[in-house]
């Protein structure tokens, strides 16, 4: 399992949608409470260690990032000072960031690029808002303010260019259509703070939510009074949930219990695998859209792990002796 050591605590990891071997990592000093940040762009080497392609320092911690869906060199970062910064890997470090957008009044916590209308992206913040941006404008297009507490995540629907979901510490997920004046649906998904949400890439009505209550819930927005599935297995708050870009029934999650879990929400015994290689809070996880089974994670232990997990039974992907990822059953 390739490993990369960062100087600061990891917060988020994202694979490039253009290059099979490239991923970016958001990090923050002193667990993101106080200090600097750094955005790393890493290259995977089939027969060697992970190498750093580029890095960018920030005066505050970097909490999240998103790759552009239209420009292979463009990255967006959500920073603890409330700013949204745009970086262009085609330019020298001294020319970056190419833009720094200051509208959020508190920490910017998430960023997500629109996969359909590829010139726009979202940011969410502890100021209780979500903002819509386009790469050609120095100010936001619109601010969405209905949540009553921090908005930890805002993610675009994979098929509808105008639809996104936001997850908040007010224990709700809201569904938005940018053509409408307000949210179109309020989902009281958990009784404790919701830290993450994600859309199913194969069913645009299915959404997953992850909460401080240690659970992941899967919802059908066409009939949302009862969840489609409730996934229990983490021992502490679930920090992030991510649907597979290759199989509609699969998702990954990471948690303050220091583990990465893999799930098949369509079967009764949903937990199909667990990584226990992190030694601090696991707060970032992603799956490559270009390479099926390629998984990356990062955490407060200042480490980035990458593993190509197979779809089978009896396979172990080990970090070292005593730390292994064991499959419970076949996925076929």
Secondary structure as GFF3:
##gff-version 3
##sequence-region A 1 332
A	DSSP	beta_strand	2	5	.	.	.	ID=ss1
A	DSSP	beta_strand	9	15	.	.	.	ID=ss2
A	DSSP	beta_strand	22	28	.	.	.	ID=ss3
A	DSSP	three_ten_helix	29	32	.	.	.	ID=ss4
A	DSSP	beta_strand	37	43	.	.	.	ID=ss5
A	DSSP	beta_strand	51	58	.	.	.	ID=ss6
A	DSSP	beta_strand	62	67	.	.	.	ID=ss7
A	DSSP	beta_strand	74	79	.	.	.	ID=ss8
A	DSSP	beta_strand	83	88	.	.	.	ID=ss9
A	DSSP	three_ten_helix	93	95	.	.	.	ID=ss10
A	DSSP	beta_strand	99	102	.	.	.	ID=ss11
A	DSSP	beta_strand	108	113	.	.	.	ID=ss12
A	DSSP	beta_strand	120	125	.	.	.	ID=ss13
A	DSSP	beta_strand	130	134	.	.	.	ID=ss14
A	DSSP	beta_strand	142	144	.	.	.	ID=ss15
A	DSSP	beta_strand	151	156	.	.	.	ID=ss16
A	DSSP	beta_strand	163	168	.	.	.	ID=ss17
A	DSSP	beta_strand	173	177	.	.	.	ID=ss18
A	DSSP	beta_strand	185	187	.	.	.	ID=ss19
A	DSSP	beta_strand	194	199	.	.	.	ID=ss20
A	DSSP	beta_strand	206	211	.	.	.	ID=ss21
A	DSSP	beta_strand	215	220	.	.	.	ID=ss22
A	DSSP	beta_strand	229	232	.	.	.	ID=ss23
A	DSSP	beta_strand	238	243	.	.	.	ID=ss24
A	DSSP	beta_strand	250	255	.	.	.	ID=ss25
A	DSSP	beta_strand	260	264	.	.	.	ID=ss26
A	DSSP	beta_strand	271	275	.	.	.	ID=ss27
A	DSSP	beta_strand	282	287	.	.	.	ID=ss28
A	DSSP	beta_strand	294	299	.	.	.	ID=ss29
A	DSSP	beta_strand	303	308	.	.	.	ID=ss30
A	DSSP	beta_strand	316	320	.	.	.	ID=ss31
A	DSSP	beta_strand	323	327	.	.	.	ID=ss32
###
